[in-house]
Amino acid sequence: MAKGDSSNPELLALIQDLVHSAITDFVMPRYSLYEVYKNRLGLDWDLTAQDVIAQDITEEYYEGLIQTVKAMAASSLANIHFIEVECLEDDCALFVEEHLKEVLGIIYYSHKNELE
């Protein structure tokens, strides 16, 4: 997600529409959600991008993951609204401000990952 897109009105309107078809939708404390993603996926921010790829957390299957987790770490939000949406080609996880006013990040999960 490009800098400045986080409060783009069109993006926020799309997310508000997507909430109605979410397969997962909850609000969680930012730090807790950050820890879940950082720990579950084995991310260590002292690692280089190549080290992360070596852990099978690749941009090909998890586009936006690294950027989203870094955005959660840097954010001052108390809570994050997590929304997971099932799509035809890829699923995505949306990390937004509690009241859908700012996007922290979007992670795309490729269905190709399930075929291998």
Buried (B, 14 or more C-beta within 10 A) or exposed (E): BEEEEBEBEEBBEEBEEBBEEBEEBEBBEBBEBBEBBBEEBEBEEEBEEEEBEEEEBBBEBBBBBBBBBBBBBEBEBEBBBBBBBEEEEBBBBBBBBBEBEBBBBBBBBBEEEEEE
